[in-house]
Amino acid sequence: NRNQGSLVEVHVPERSVLVVEDEENLLEALRYNLEREGYQVHTATDGGEGLELARKINPSLILLDIMLPTLDGFEICRILRRESEVPILLLTAKGEEVDRVVGLELGADDYITKPFSIRELIARVRNTLRRTRYLEESHTGENEEQHFWTGSLEIDLNSHEARLAGEPLSLKPKEFDLLALLVANKGRAFTRDQILERVWGYDYIGQTRTVDVYISWLREKLQADPTTASSIVTIRGVGYRLDG
C-alpha cells in the first residue's frame, strides 16, 4: 500500500487527464482531441507544475513527457509512485528504448513513442482507463476468489499485496497485475500478446519486449526466496507460465 497522506485532493470528474508536455503545439492538440472525447483536461508545461497539479487534482490518468523543464518525467514518475497508483502514460522519443525501460521500471503503466497519431493515443488512454477500472472492480468482487497461494508466494487482490515466504514483496502496479494473472492461472501458458491484452488492456502487437522486461523483474524478485517452488517458465515459441 502506498502512503497517500501527502496528496491534497480536490474533486474532479472520473474521466480527467493531466497532460504534462512542454511542446505547446502538441499540448494544445492533445487538449483539443481529449476534450472532444469527453475528458476533462488539465495541462502543465514544466515538471514542477505538473507534479503540483497531479497532487492537487488526483487525475484519472497522466500523460507525461520525459524531457521537461525544472523536473523531468522520470523524477515525477518516481515521486508519484510513492504516493499514488494513478495510471501514467509516458511520451517518449523515437528509438529511445532505454527511456521506455527506465520509465517502466519507475512504475509507468505504458508509453507511446513520438511521433504518434492522435487516434492511437486516444485508444491508449481509453484502454488504460478501462483496464484500471476493470482491475479495481475485479479486486473488490465479492463472488470471486481474491486470495491465491502457490508455494511460498501469496497474492491478496483485495489489499493489493504480495508476500514471499511471509515477507512483503515490493511490486510496481503492473508487476503486481502480471504476477496476479500468472498466479491465478498457475500452470496455464500465456502468449506475450495475451499478457499484454490482459495486463495492459489493449492489443500491443510488436511491443512484446515490455512483457519480457517485466518477467525478468518478477523472476529476480521471486529468487529472493531460494526455497520457493514457484517459478516463471518460458515456453519456447509461446510465452510464459507459472509453475510451482
N, C-alpha and C positions, 0 to 999 in steps of 0.2 A: 504494500500500500504506500502511496506517495503522500508526503506531507503537503496539504493544500492550504495550510494556515497563512502562507504569505500572499495568497491570491485574494484580492479585493474585487468581488464580482458585482456586476450590475446586470439586470435582466436584459437579455437580447433574444430575438426570435430564434427558434430552433435551427433554422436554415441561415446561419450567419457565417460569413467567410472574412477572415482578415488576410489582406494581401500586403506583404512587405517586399517592396520592389523599388529600386531607385531609378529605374529607367522609365521616365514619365510616360512615353508613348505606350509602352507595354502595360504599365499600371492602369492607364485610362482605358485601354482596350479590354483588359481583364475586368475592370469595374463595370464597364458598359455591358459586356456579354453575360457576366454573372448576374447582374441586376435584371437583365432580360429573362433569365431563367428563374427569377423569383427569389434570389438570395439577397439578404441584406449585406452590403459590402462595406467594410471598414478598410482604410488604407494607411500605410506608413511608408516613408521614403528613406528612413535610416533605421539601423538596428536598434538603437536605444529607444526610439519612439515606438518601434514595433513591439519590443518586449514589454514596455509600459502599457501599451494598448491591449496586448494579449492578456496581461494580468488583470486589467480593468474590466474587459468585456466578456472574457471567457468564451471565445467564439466556438462555433461548431467544427471549424477546420481552419488551418493556417496554410496559405501559400507563401513559401519563404524562399527568397533568393539567397544565394550563398555569399556573393560579393556585395557587401553593404557598407555604407559609411558608419562610423562610430563603433559598431558591433557587428561581426559577421554572422551569417546564418548558422554556422556550426556552433558558435558560442550561445546563440539564442536557443538553439535546439537543446544543447546540453543543460542550460538553466531551466528551461520549461519542463524537461523530462524529470527534473527533481521535484516539480511542483504540480504537474498536470498530466493527464493522458489525452489531451486534445490531439486529434489527428494532424500530422504535419506532412505536407507535400512539398518537397524541395524542388526548386527550379535550378537546374544545373547546366553548365556549359557542355556543348557537344564534345564527345570523346573523352571527357574527364572522368574515367571510371573510378579513380581514386577518390574523387569528391563524392561520388554516389556511395561507395563502400563506407567511407568515413561517416557520411550522413546517416546511413542505415545503422551503423554501429552506435551512433549517438542517440538513436531512438526515433529517427524519422520513419514514418509509415510507408512512404513511397517517394519517388522522384519522377520528374519529367524533364526531358532534355531539350534545351533550346537549340534551334528554333522549333516550336511545336505549333500544331494547329489549335485554334480555339476550340474546335469541336472535340478534339482529343482531350484537352484539358478539362472541359466541362464534363466529359464522360468519366474522367478520373475522379473529379470532385464528387460527382453523383454516386459513383460506385463505392468510393471510400466511405462516404457518409452512410450509404445503405448497409455496407458491411459492418460499420461501427454500431449502427442501430441493431442489426441482427445479432451481433455478439452480445450486446447489452441485454437484449431480450432473452437470448438463449441462456445466458449466465444467470438469469433470475427466474427461469421457468420452473414451475412447481412440479410438473409431471415428468421431468427428465432427470436422469442421473446427473448429479453435479459434482461427484467426488470419485476420483479414479486412483487406483494404486497399480503399480507394476514394479515388482522387486522393491527396492528401497526408495522408489520415486513416487511421490504423491502430488496429485493435482486437485485443487479445490476451485471450481469455477465460480462459486458464489462469492468467495473472498478474493478471487483472482490471485491466489497464492500457489506456489510450488515449493515442495520440500524434497530434499535428497538426504536420505539417512537421518531424517528428523530435523535437518537444518534448513533454514530458508534458502531458496535458490533465487538469486538476483537475476531477473529476466526483463528485457525490454518488452513493450507491448506485443509486438509481432513475434518475438521469440516465444512468449507465453502462448499466444494463439496457435502457433505452429506446433509446439510441444503438446498442447491440449488436443489438437487434431490427431496427432500420432498416438498419444496415449489412449484416447477414447476409442481408437480403431486399431489397437495393438494387433500385429500380425498381418494387417492389410497393407498392400503396396499402393502407393500413390505416385502418379506421374508428376513431373515438375509443374506441368500446366494445371493439373488438378489441385495441387497445393496452392498455386498462385490464385486460382479461382476461389478456393475456399478460404484462404487466409487473407489475401489482398483484395478479393472481392470482384475481380474482373479478369478478362482474358488478357494475359500479359505475354503472349507468344513472342519468342525472340529475346526475352529478358530473363531466361531461366537462371542466369548467374546469381540473381537475387536469392533464389532458393538455396543454391549451393553455399552461398556465404552464410546464410542463417543456419543451415545444417551444420556447418563447420563450427560455428559459435556454440550451438547446443551440444555437439559432441564434446567439445572442450570442457564445458561446464558439467556434463554428466560424468566425465572422467575424474572429477574431484573426489568421487567415491569409488575407489577401485574394487569394492566388493559388490557393487550393483550389477545385477544381471541384465539390466536394461541397456540396449544399445540401438543406435540408428544404423540400419544396414542399407548399403547401396545395392539396388537391384539393377544390374547392368542392362542398359537399353530400356529401362522402365522408369525408375525413380528411387523412392525411399520407403522403408517401413521400419516400425519399431518392434524389436524383439525383446523378450525378457519375461 
